[in-house]
Amino acid sequence: MNYTSEEKRKIVKDDYNAIADTYAKCYSEIEYCKAYIDEFIASLAGKKVLDIGCGAGQITDYLTQKGIGAIGIDFSEELLKIAKQNFPNSKFILADICDYEQKEQVDGIITKDVLFHLSDENLIQVLQKFRRMLKPNGNLCIIMDMPKEAGEQIFVEELDDKYQIYYNYLTPEKLKDLLEKTGFNVENIQLVKDNDNASSYATGLMIFQASNQMTKKNTMVKE
């Protein structure tokens, strides 16, 4: 694929800015993943959390309602306008996670349907950054579509065929390997084969719970 990592991210950013209103309406429901978010909340030692790739802000708002000091981060100006308008009591920051840095460590990081928009190079950098931003024993929750076919591809945008979107679809095995290579302890993997909220390019949902802990625990896989 003859695109740089920066060009791939620009394709994604331009797409989400163009379809922001439609995207926010079509993907406003998070009921199907609240159980996984609640597991993540229960695992936290404190209440400082980053929602990476927060989009229109639904998960950030849910965390805020649960008493979590959540900050949503996204690089789409248009999606963050919607998030700030719909959830004025939540905090949001406009930033590209590949460039974003902060000195204050947090108790947890949650990210939904984001990592598959990053090249392998950016994925390694971002996962390493997650570890730096997490406190010792901090926790990471990844919620993401499980693909029909893994690998990089430029797809037609499902919500508006005038636009395109870049995906680097990951298998559960590859994501687990990347997490372990960057120093995470993968504690729980859940694979949901049937998920009505998945895109037509996916078959289901995968949920990873990982930690910054030094002592490795057994990985549990559920289907």
Protein Blocks (a to p, Z undefined) as FASTA:
>chain_A
ZZdfklmmmmmmmmmmmmmmmmmmmmmpcklmmmmmmmmmmmpcblcdcdehklnommmm
mmmmnopacddddfbfklmmmmmmmmmmbccddddfklgccfbdcfbdcdehklmmccfk
lmmmmmmmmmmmpcghiacdddddddfbgcddddddfklmkbccddddddfklmmmmmmm
nopacfbdcddfbafkbcfkbcbdcdddddfbfbdcdddddZZ
